[in-house]
Amino acid sequence: MTTQPTFSPSDDISAWRSQFRLTHTFHVLLGTSEPVAGALEALLKRAGARIEKWVIVRRAGCYEHCIIVEGIDDEAARALRKEFAGLTGQIKVHVEHMLHLDGGVARH
């Protein structure tokens, strides 16, 4: 009788983490009279998020911020979304959670 090696979920998770990288994209829409970029940046830094890309577009009396960050998990991203939304009365926030295939390349 032969025994099969046992499967451990932790083995699978460690292999997964070495191949993928998690980022979060925050889409923030607010009026031009609400300068909150500094507050957004402060909240991101406090959460330990590393800003990968930040694009601001002015459109029809509004600013659209598209902020891509890494270094935080889904729970922290959801908490940041709530904090962003609470900064002013006229702000809309949406967050996307993205997995990127890195092919085993470690990022620091």
C-alpha positions as CSV (number, residue, x, y, z in Angstrom):
1,M,0.0,0.0,0.0
2,T,1.4,3.4,-0.9
3,T,0.4,6.7,0.7
4,Q,-0.4,9.8,-1.2
5,P,1.4,13.0,0.0
6,T,-1.1,15.1,1.9
7,F,-2.1,18.4,0.4
8,S,-1.7,21.5,2.6
9,P,-3.6,24.7,1.7
10,S,-0.6,26.7,3.1
11,D,1.7,25.1,0.4
12,D,-0.7,26.3,-2.2
13,I,-1.0,29.8,-0.8
14,S,2.8,30.3,-0.7
15,A,3.1,29.2,-4.3
16,W,0.3,31.6,-5.3
17,R,1.9,34.5,-3.5
18,S,5.2,34.1,-5.3
19,Q,3.5,34.2,-8.7
20,F,1.0,37.1,-8.2
21,R,1.0,40.6,-6.9
22,L,-2.1,42.4,-5.5
23,T,-2.9,46.0,-6.3
24,H,-5.9,48.2,-5.6
25,T,-7.2,50.9,-7.9
26,F,-9.1,53.7,-6.2
27,H,-11.4,55.8,-8.4
28,V,-12.2,59.0,-6.6
29,L,-14.6,61.7,-8.0
30,L,-14.9,65.0,-6.3
31,G,-15.7,68.6,-7.1
32,T,-13.0,71.1,-8.0
33,S,-13.6,73.2,-4.9
34,E,-12.6,70.2,-2.7
35,P,-8.8,70.0,-2.6
36,V,-8.2,66.7,-0.8
37,A,-5.2,65.2,-2.7
38,G,-3.0,65.8,0.4
39,A,-5.5,64.1,2.7
40,L,-5.8,61.2,0.3
41,E,-2.0,60.8,0.2
42,A,-1.8,61.0,4.0
43,L,-4.4,58.3,4.5
44,L,-2.6,56.0,2.0
45,K,0.8,56.5,3.7
46,R,-0.8,55.9,7.1
47,A,-2.2,52.6,5.8
48,G,1.2,51.5,4.5
49,A,0.1,51.6,0.8
50,R,2.8,52.2,-1.8
51,I,1.5,54.5,-4.6
52,E,2.3,52.9,-8.0
53,K,0.5,55.5,-10.1
54,W,-1.7,58.5,-9.5
55,V,-3.6,60.2,-12.4
56,I,-5.8,63.3,-11.9
57,V,-8.1,64.5,-14.6
58,R,-10.3,67.6,-14.5
59,R,-13.6,67.1,-16.2
60,A,-16.8,69.2,-16.2
61,G,-16.2,70.8,-12.8
62,C,-14.9,67.6,-11.2
63,Y,-11.6,66.0,-10.5
64,E,-11.2,62.3,-11.2
65,H,-8.4,60.6,-9.3
66,C,-7.2,57.2,-10.4
67,I,-4.8,55.9,-7.7
68,I,-3.1,52.5,-8.0
69,V,-1.5,51.2,-4.8
70,E,0.1,48.0,-3.6
71,G,1.3,46.8,-0.2
72,I,-2.2,46.5,1.4
73,D,-4.8,43.7,1.6
74,D,-8.4,43.8,0.5
75,E,-9.6,44.6,4.0
76,A,-7.3,47.6,4.3
77,A,-8.4,48.8,0.8
78,R,-12.1,48.6,1.9
79,A,-11.3,50.6,5.0
80,L,-9.4,53.2,3.0
81,R,-12.4,53.5,0.6
82,K,-14.6,54.3,3.6
83,E,-12.1,56.9,4.9
84,F,-11.8,58.5,1.5
85,A,-15.6,58.8,1.2
86,G,-15.8,60.4,4.6
87,L,-13.4,63.2,3.8
88,T,-16.0,65.5,2.3
89,G,-19.7,65.5,1.5
90,Q,-19.5,65.3,-2.3
91,I,-16.9,62.6,-2.9
92,K,-17.6,59.2,-4.7
93,V,-15.1,56.4,-4.3
94,H,-14.9,53.0,-6.0
95,V,-12.1,50.5,-5.5
96,E,-10.9,47.6,-7.7
97,H,-8.9,44.7,-6.4
98,M,-6.5,43.3,-9.0
99,L,-4.2,40.3,-9.1
100,H,-1.2,40.6,-11.5
101,L,0.8,37.6,-12.7
102,D,4.4,38.4,-12.0
103,G,5.8,35.0,-13.0
104,G,7.6,34.5,-9.7
105,V,9.4,37.9,-9.7
106,A,9.6,39.2,-6.2
107,R,8.7,42.8,-5.5
108,H,9.8,44.8,-2.6
